[in-house]
Amino acid sequence: MKLLFASRNTGKVTEVAQLLEGTGWRVMGLSAAGTEVELVESGMTFEDNARMKARQAARIFNDWTLADDSGLEVDALGGEPGVFSARYAGPKAGDADRVRLLLDKLIAVPGEKRTARFRCVMCLVDPAGEDRLFEGKVEGTISHHPRGTSGFGYDPVFIPKGEARTFAELGLDHKNRISHRAVAVRAVVAHLRTKVSMPGSAKPAPGPGGPGRSGGTSGFPGFGYSPPDLRP
């Protein structure tokens, strides 16, 4: 089965592809799908942005489509950066710039007050155009300095609850067992098992034209993406 993940963020696409390994779903990001369309995400909540992106992409590709909006919420900063996590230091800033700005704002905040959480809201749109939201989150704290080389975004400064290492130190395989995105993807997979035939599921799959229909065409050009093996 094919699943478009409506993102150009290679880190996110790789994570979702790895999380869906063994489920029977093949994942493709927007860049690999061969479209230059830029999806609008002008909402003020993770839910609004996830639904907005998923619906836009689904109209273009006419197939199962998944989109997410995720970010970091730091309690000492009133929830910043929140929905602006990817644009925290400006539209042209990189991950290192955003991490630096975050740590600068927290420089006088002691360890016990550096609580934070990663949130991920995903929106799944089926071929009939119906959508459904799923959420995952993980609590933790912000370190005083970046640590680790794995992952992306704020991973070098986020220490998940119950761990002594940052996401970037844990490595992708470990992170994908406990992350906010992993929690959301597991909920998506559980829902998909009730809708289409997947390994271990006896429910018949709908035709490519949508649930209860046969025929139809997919908007995916040359679907052949398979995730790299990033396990240590």
JOMOPE-V598676 format. One record per backbone hydrogen bond with DSSP energy under -0.5 kcal/mol. NH is the residue of the N-H (numbers start at 0). CO is the residue of the C=O. E is the energy in kcal/mol with one decimal. If there is no record, write none. Layout:
BEGIN
NH/CO/E
NH/CO/E
END
This chain:
BEGIN
2/25/-2.3
3/63/-2.3
4/2/-0.5
4/27/-3.0
5/3/-0.7
5/65/-2.9
6/4/-2.3
9/7/-0.9
12/8/-2.6
13/9/-2.4
14/10/-2.1
15/11/-2.8
16/12/-2.6
17/13/-2.3
18/14/-2.6
19/15/-1.5
20/17/-1.2
22/19/-1.9
24/19/-0.6
25/0/-3.0
27/2/-1.8
29/4/-0.5
29/6/-2.0
30/6/-0.5
32/28/-1.4
33/30/-1.3
34/29/-1.4
38/36/-0.6
48/44/-2.0
49/45/-2.5
50/46/-2.2
51/47/-2.4
52/48/-2.5
53/49/-2.3
54/50/-2.4
55/51/-1.9
56/52/-2.4
57/53/-2.4
58/54/-1.8
59/55/-1.0
60/56/-2.4
61/57/-2.3
64/124/-2.4
65/3/-3.1
66/122/-2.0
68/120/-2.2
70/118/-2.1
72/116/-2.9
73/71/-0.5
73/79/-2.4
74/72/-0.6
74/114/-1.9
75/114/-0.5
76/73/-1.2
77/74/-1.8
78/73/-2.5
79/76/-1.0
81/71/-2.6
83/80/-2.1
84/81/-1.9
86/83/-1.3
87/84/-0.8
89/86/-1.6
92/89/-1.4
97/93/-2.0
98/94/-2.5
99/95/-2.2
100/96/-2.2
101/97/-2.2
102/98/-2.5
103/99/-2.3
104/100/-2.0
105/101/-1.1
106/103/-1.0
108/105/-2.0
109/107/-0.5
112/109/-1.6
113/110/-1.6
115/139/-2.6
116/72/-1.9
117/137/-2.2
118/70/-2.6
119/135/-2.7
120/68/-2.5
121/133/-3.2
122/66/-3.0
123/131/-2.5
124/64/-3.1
125/129/-2.5
128/125/-2.5
131/123/-1.5
133/121/-2.4
135/119/-2.6
137/117/-2.0
139/115/-2.4
140/158/-2.0
141/113/-2.0
142/140/-0.5
142/156/-2.6
146/155/-2.2
148/167/-0.8
149/167/-1.9
154/151/-1.9
156/153/-1.9
157/153/-0.8
157/154/-0.7
158/140/-3.0
158/156/-0.6
159/157/-0.7
160/138/-2.8
162/159/-2.1
166/154/-0.7
166/157/-2.1
167/154/-1.7
168/165/-0.8
169/165/-1.8
170/166/-1.2
174/170/-2.7
175/171/-2.6
176/173/-1.6
177/173/-0.7
177/174/-1.4
178/174/-2.4
182/178/-2.1
183/179/-2.0
184/180/-2.8
185/181/-2.4
186/182/-1.5
187/183/-2.0
188/184/-2.9
189/185/-2.2
190/186/-1.8
191/187/-2.7
192/188/-2.1
193/190/-1.4
194/191/-1.5
195/191/-2.7
198/22/-0.6
200/197/-2.9
206/209/-0.6
206/212/-1.2
209/206/-2.2
212/209/-2.2
218/60/-2.5
221/219/-0.6
223/221/-0.5
229/227/-1.0
END
